[in-house]
Structure formats: structure tokens, C-alpha cells
Amino acid sequence: MSWRSRKVAIVGAGAVGATFAYAMAQNGAAEEICLIDLNEDLCKGQVLDLSHGLPFYPTINIYVGTEEDYADADVIVITAGAAQKKGETRLDLLKKNGAIIEGIVDQITAQNSKATIVLVTNPVDILTKIALERSGWDRSRVIGSGTVLDSSRFKYLLSDFFDVYVGSIHAYILGEHGDSEFAAWSMANISGVQLDEYSKQLGIMNWPEKKKEIELEVRDSAYHIIDYKGATNFGVGLALVQIVGAILKNQRRVLTVSYHLEGEYGISDICLATPCLISQDGVASIIGTELTDEEQKKLVHSASLLKKEYANLKS
């Protein structure tokens, strides 16, 4: 069996694509990173800038790619699309970005690629479904970045509030990567201790109110960052390193990626974020967990909103 390097193709050399490439190069999980963008000068500039750091990365080859690079890529990360503007919801982006994603997927399938596609472009859940249907691939190989970043924001805020190392916190945001996402409080714990119990041990009297504040802060984080600086890129770039690294290294790691449900959690025919086991084949399985009645209702509500948006697009 001949050896070949682990290769990541990044479609879109803007802020998110370049930040991810920068973080991925330092991570060392990939031996090849190629950037692909319609704006050739931007793409060349990003690659040149990234390549000047080659003495400081683990061994890696970074270069400007073409459609032919889809053929032997292990993971194809799609960040291309119209950016979210100030005051614009993720769902407002749907019509603009749907056609862009379909065109990119057509190019990927034309190369007979065996890669896993990771969608990042917003609204990521609906665009993941569009990419999956356009590709005709197994659902395990077409996933979205989902709420991996949102869950990281959640852990950060809990870490800050409780003054506990963030690595000791297990917590997930589920549903749409957007306004209907929610905190799965029943799954959140600090080293196995449920947060309601942990707050009781610390004598925190305003915990119910604080829970609402933290959940709202997670949901609105992207809007705040966009108001401050125009776009988000660092957090999502690092979240992508976790997803792509889990695929390249076959980590079998649990991450809340956007995935096409086919009866899991009583939901079918839409992509949204639930805990998934990530392997070299993309999603190996969904991690089933018993949500509370309220959480289950929120997940179903999130799915119904996404289905409605998708139906409107297709009508």
C-alpha cells in the first residue's frame, strides 16, 4: 500500500478560510493544505503569507489549489459564500449561498472525490442539507460545523462564571447554528457534577437567572462580534481544526456537528447539531442521549424552523 499525505482543501480564502489554514498548519494533523478561491490574487496572497511561516510549522505543504485537488483530498472545507452583514440573520443568507454551494459540490463530485465535506458557510445547517442532496453521497461524508463553536463559547462562559478550568467542563449547544439553538443543561457538568448541584454546593443563589443570561450570551455572541469588528474568524477557525483533526486522525471524538437526521431524536430530513462521533469516515454515529422534555421540544422546534426555511427555498 503506497503512502500518501493527509490533505485538506479549503474552498474560500477569506478571513475564515485563511484563519483555519493558519491554525491547521500549526496543528500538524495535515501534511498538505491547498486554498481555492475565485479571487486568485487573494488566494495567492494568503498562501504566500502562510508559506512564510513554514520554518515554524510542523512539516507541511501549503499551496494554491484548483478543482483537480478535490480528487485526492481527505477533507474539503467550504467557507466560500456571502458574508453575514451587520443586522442580518444567518437565515437571510440562504438564497445567496445556496447556489454557490451547489456549484462547488458539482465541482467536487465531478472529480470523483472520496473526501468528507465540512460546510462552514452560513446558514450552515440548511446549506449542509443542500450539499448532501446535491452530492448524492452518504450522510456521514457531508457535515456542517454545526454548534462546535457555540458549544466552545458555552464552555468559556461557564468556565468564567464558575472559575473552573474550561477543560473540566462538558457542555453542549444543540439544534440550529443560529437563533433557535439552545443549551442542553441536562448534559452539562463539571467533572461529572451537574451544574445545578455544583452551583448549590457553591451557594450561588441566582443560578436560574444566570443560566438564562449565559444561554442568551452564547446565542448572541456572533452578533456582538460582528457589531464590534465586522466578522468572526478566530473561534470558528479553531473549531474547524477540532473537526478536521478528528477526521484526519480518526479520533472518534464527540463533537456537535450539523448532521442529517433520519429518525434520531424523533427528527428526520433536516440537518442540525447533535453530539456525533467523528472518525476518519466523517460521522461514525450519533451519540444518543435522553434529553429532558423541554430540551426535546426545543430540538424539534429548531428542526421545524429549519425545515420551513428549506421548504421556502425549494418552493
TIKELO-204596 format. One record per residue (C-alpha): x, z, y; residue in one letter. Coordinates in steps of 0.02 Angstrom, whole numbers, plus 50000, padded with zeros to 5 digits. Layout:
// TIKELO-204596
XZYa ...
// end
This chain:
// TIKELO-204596
500005000050000m 500754994650166s 500875006950309w 500025003350473r 499925013750630s 498395023150690r 497675012650829k 496425016550967v 495665002851076a 494945008751241i 493664997251323v 493655001051509g 495225005451607a 494375015251745g 494515033951778a 493795039551611v 494685026751503g 496375029551586a 496205048551583t 495775047951399f 497265036451365a 498405048651458y 497765063651360a 497775054251194m 499565048551220a 500115066651240q 499095072251089n 500095061750966g 498655057650847a 498785038850883a 500315027650869e 499505013450966e 498365013551118i 497754997451196c 496714996251353l 495474982051378i 494604978251542d 493854963251632l 494884968551783n 496574962651718e 497574969251865d 496824986651847l 497184986351661c 498984980751687k 499244994051820g 498565008051711q 499625002651562v 501195001351668l 500895018551744d 500555026151573l 502075017551497s 503235025451623h 502895041751533g 503465035251363l 505035046251361p 503915061451373f 502555057051244y 502645057851055p 503115040550989t 501765028451045i 501485010351097n 500345007751248i 499864990051297y 498544978551373v 497364972951235g 496184958551202t 494634955951095e 495784952350946e 496364970550949d 494654976150886y 495074968650716a 496334981950663d 495854996650774a 495395012950688d 494335019050833v 493595009150978i 493115019851127v 491915011751250i 491985018751426t 491545002451516a 489975001551621g 489245005251790a 489725022351856a 488465036051892q 488175036752079k 487755051852185k 485935056652163g 485745045252013e 485225052051843t 486055046151683r 484445037651630l 484445027351790d 485975018451722l 485105012251566l 484644994451609k 486304990751694k 487354996951550n 486304991351402g 486784973051423a 488614977451449i 488684987451286i 487814973751186e 489104961151245g 490564972351196i 489804976151025v 489584957450993d 491454955151026q 491884969450908i 490814963250764t 491484945450788a 493214952350744q 492554959850581n 493174976750639s 493194991650520k 493345004050662a 492255018550712t 491455015450882i 491365030151003v 490195027251150l 490535036351313v 489595025851441t 488025034151508n 486635036451465p 487655039051307v 486265043251183d 485225027751214i 486745016551228l 487355023351060t 485715017950982k 485855000851066i 487634998951000a 487115004350825l 485664992150815e 486694978050889r 488124980750766s 487074982350609g 488364994950547w 488085011150452d 487595025050572r 489155035250527s 490265022450616r 489355021550784v 489295038150876i 489215044351054g 490215057651144s 488585067451148g 488715085351210t 490515088851159v 490955090651343l 489365100351382d 489755112451241s 491505114551312s 490765118451483r 489615130951398f 491075139751313k 492045140051476y 490625148551570l 490335161251430l 492205164851424s 492235167751611d 490705179051608f 491225189751459f 493095189151499d 493485183651322v 494695170051265y 493725153851254v 494385150351078g 493475165751015s 491795158651071i 490715147350963h 489295139351060a 488395122651066y 487345112451185i 486135101251089l 484985086451124g 485205073251257e 486815072351357h 485775074351513g 484355083751593d 483425088751433s 484945096251346e 484845114651300f 485905129251243a 485695133951059a 485825152651092w 485445156850911s 487085148450861m 488155156151000a 489305170450955n 490945178950996i 491925180650835s 490305181550736g 489385193650852v 487805186250927q 487855186051117l 486285196651138d 487115210051033e 488795208051119y 488015209851292s 487095225451231k 488745232951172q 489475230051345l 487945237351431g 487535221251525i 485785223951591m 485485206951673n 485945196351519w 484245187451504p 484395181351685e 486225177051663k 485815166351510k 484665155651616k 485985153951753e 487345148751631i 486235135851545e 485735128351712l 487545127851769e 488045118251612v 486625105851636r 487045102751818d 488955102851803s 489145083951809a 488055082851965y 489115096052052h 490735087052009i 490025070252065i 489485078252229d 491235085452254y 492355071052202k 491285056152151g 491535055951962a 492005066251810t 493535061451708n 494685075651653f 493455085551548g 492725070351461v 494465063351430g 494955079251338l 493305079751244a 493655062051182l 495365067451119v 494485080251008q 493255067350939i 494515053350913v 495855065150849g 494635071950719a 494335054150657i 496155048750655l 496745064650569k 495225066350454n 495005084250516q 493215086550452r 492865095650613r 491155100650679v 490765092750849l 489115089350938t 489235070450946v 487735059250976s 487135052750807y 485655042750743h 484465054950659l 483495049150507e 482395064050470g 483635077950506e 482845091850611y 481195082650586g 481785068850704i 482025050350667s 482515034050750d 483475040650902i 485245046350941c 485585063651012l 486815077750992a 486805089650844t 488265097950754p 489105084450647c 490575084850527l 491855072150589i 493035063650467s 494055047650453q 492425038350419d 491575044350579g 490165056450542v 490305062950364a 488705073150376s 487565082750493i 487785101550489i 486005107650463g 485585124250544t 483975133750564e 483535133450748l 482275145450824t 480525138550853d 480895137151039e 482535127951009e 481715116150885q 480375112051014k 481715108451144k 482635096951024l 481035087450984v 480625086551170h 482345079451208s 482135066551070a 480415061551134s 481075058551310l 482475047651244l 481275037951132k 480155034851282k 481595028151386e 482175017251243y 480405010351217a 480275006351403n 481904996851394l 481304986451247k 479544983251314s 
// end
